[in-house]
Amino acid sequence: MGHFKFSQVRKRLAPPHPTWQSKKSRNRVFQFLNNEKIRSPRGLRLNIGSGSRRLDTETLNLDLLAGEELDIQGDLLHLPIKDEIVETAVCTGVLEHVSNPHKAVEEIYRALKFGGRVFLEIPFMQTVHASPTDFYRWTPDGIRQLMRTFDVIDFHIVAGPASAFAWQFQETMAMLFSFNSNVLYKIGLRVFGWLAVPISWLDILLERNPMAWHAASGYALTAVKHKRPDGKE
């Protein structure tokens, strides 16, 4: 009972994530899915690396680990999906945790129908956040190279430079005042996590800045699988 109460207190004291996103940015994945329902009402939609997050009742959840709200258990590097049967795919905050993201993108490409679309959120300026591992970050040029087999038709900042700075501030200050103690470091992450939140709010001013992509926390993009040479989907 005491452990349960301590866990609840610790959870309540945990700071919110030091990332600011506009309402438009937070809702971009839902707008994408709404547009896809109009474009292909009966198409198979898949949320890859979903965890326990359910985007809507018509999108199937696929994840490596069993858990709540899971429809298909499978590895992104070896999707248990036949070729060219998926109309719409969503993959947010996943590729950085995959040991071979190029292979993962190839698998998404294979599973999508010609003309099918994928929505991705990909990190750039973020600190390490293992889940359970953390391998990669991408610049805009790196994203274009990663997605070279697709046509990228929409590209946005999902969280701006201030959010990136807030992440770095939290980590840097926690390390600085840890005095090499892991316990003090973990306490510092909570203390400076709260102090980092107002820093992220500067993205209210920076989100639409034309230079914001230079140091953005992450990006969101929509890409379409090339149509067949005969133009048919």
Residue, then its C-alpha position, 0 to 999 in steps of 0.5 A: m500500500g505504501h509503495f502504491k502511494f509513493s508511486q502515485v505521489r511520484k507520478r503527480l510530481a513528475p513534470p509535464h514534458p518540456t515540449w510546446q505544440s500548437k493546437k494545429s500541430r497536435n491535431r495534424v495526425f488527426q487531420f491526416l486521418n480525416n483526410e484519408k477517410i475521405r480519400s479512401p473510406r474503406g482503406l486499411r489504416l495502420n498505426i505502426g508503433s502505436g503503444s497503447r494510444r488509440l487514434d480512432t476506432e477505424t485505425l488498427n494498432l500495431d506494436l512490437l510489445a503486447g499491451e492494451e489497445l493492440d490489434i496486431q503484434g509485430d516488428l516494424l522491421h518485419l511487418p506481418i502484413k502482405d504486400e500493398i494492402v495498407e492504404t494509410a499508415v501512421c508512424t509517430g515517434v518510432l523510427e528513432h527507436v528502430s535499429n534499422p530505420h531504412k529497413a523500417v521505411e522499406e517495410i512501410y513502403r512494401a505494405l502500402k498500396f500504390g498511391g497510399r500515404v504515410f504520416l510520420e513524426i521524426p525527431f531532430m534536436q532531442t535528448v536521449h529517450a530510450s524506449p527501450t533503446d534510442f538510435y537516431r536523429w534526422t535533419p531535413d536533408g536526412i529525412r529526404q534521404l530516408m524517404r527517397t522512395f516516397d514523394v514527400i507532399d507535406f512537411h512541417i515542424v512538429a515542435g520548435p527550437a524552444s522545445a529543443f532548448a527546453w529538453q537540453f536545459q532540463e538535461t544539462m542543469a540536472m547533470l550540472f547539479s547532480f555532482n555525479s550522483n545518479v539520485l540527484y540527477k533524477i531529482g534534478l530532471r524533475v525540478f528542472g523539468w518544471l523550470a523548462v516548461p516556460i522555455s518551451w512556450l517561446d515556440i509560440l513565437l518561433e513555430r512559424n519563424p522561417m529559420a525554425w527548421h535549423a534547430a527544431s525539436g522534430y518534424a512531421l511529414t506526409a508522404v505518398k508511395h509512387k503510383r505505378p508507371d501506368g498511373k493506376e493505384 
